[in-house]
Structures are given as structure tokens and as C-alpha cells.
Amino acid sequence: MNMGLEINIILAYALGLILLYVVGWLLLVPLKLLMRLIWNGIIGGVALIIFNFIGGFLGMHIVVNPYTALVVGFLGIPGIILILALGTLL
């Protein structure tokens, strides 16, 4: 009886572990991107609410929706300026 492992079995296990790592990595990267997108949207929405509270005294208002929240979440203060400029032009 031969109790040793053949090289084919060892290679199959190694390939299976590498494949499992690659598939796990491919599933994790889009999840991180989605979580970052959601977090930026939440931060943008809060920034817009704060801006609308302060801007209410000055007569300025930006509608809070997912698109404006993401723009402000990605760009920050320049995003608010961009939305105000686009609202003025259009």
C-alpha cells in the first residue's frame, strides 16, 4: 500500500486554494466599492441637509436626492458649488 500523496493531488489542492482565493477576492472588491458608494452618499446627504439648513437663511436650497447626495459625497464642497452652479444655469 502506497500511503504517500501523489503530486497530482497536491497540485489539485493548491489550484483549488488559489481559485478559492481569487473568487473570494473578486466578490469582496465590488462589495467594498458598493459600501464606499453608500457611505459617500450618506455623507453627501448629511452635507446637503446642513447646507439647506444654513442656506435657508440666505434663500438657497438644493434638493436632496440620491444623485445630488452622491455628487456631494464624492466631490465634497466643490460638489455643492457644482450643483448650485448647474441649478443657476439650468
N, C-alpha and C positions, 0 to 999 in steps of 0.2 A: 504494500500500500504506500502510495506516494502522498505525504501529508503537506508538502510544500505548495505554495501558491504559484500558479503559472503567471508568467509575465503578462499574458492577455487579460487575466482577471484584474491584476494590479492596474494596468493601463485603463481598463474599463471603469474601475472605481475612480481613478484620478480624473478621467474625462467627465464622469458623472458629477464629481465635485466641482470641477471648473465650470461645467454647464449650469449647475445649480447656482453658483456664484454670479455668473453672467446674467441669468434670468432674474435673479433677485435684484441685482443692480439696475437692470433695465426697468423693473417695476418700481423701484424706490426713487429713481431720479425724477420721473414725472410727478410722483406724489409730493416730493419736496418742492417742485415748481408750482404745483397747484396750491400747496399750503402757503408759499410765499405770495402768490397772487391773491389769495383770500386775505392774508394778513395786511398786504398793502391796500386792499380795498377797504378793510375796516379802518385803517389809519386815515385813509383819504376821506372816508365818510365822516369820521370824527372831526377832521380838519375842516371839512365843509360846514358842518354844524356849528363849529366855533366861529368860522368866518361869517356865516349867516347871522349869528347872534350879534357879533360886533358890527357887521355890515348893515344890520337893520337900523342902526342909529344914523348911518351915512346914506341910506337909501339904496344899498347894493344887496343883491340877492343872487345866489346860484342854486339851481335845482339840484337836489341830492338824488342821484340815481346811480346804478352800478357803473355806468360809463364815466361819469364825472368823478366818482369815487376812485376808480382805477387810475384815471389820468392824474388826479391829485396824489394818489398813493405812490405812483411811480415817479412823478416829477416834483412833488412837494410844493413849495411856494411858487415856483415857476409854473406849475400846473394850474394853480388858482389864477395867476395872471393870464395864462393862455386861455382859460375858459372865459374869463372876463373880457378879454380882447375879442375872442370869437363871438361872444354874446353881443358885444357892441357893434361888430362888423355885420353880423347877420341880423 
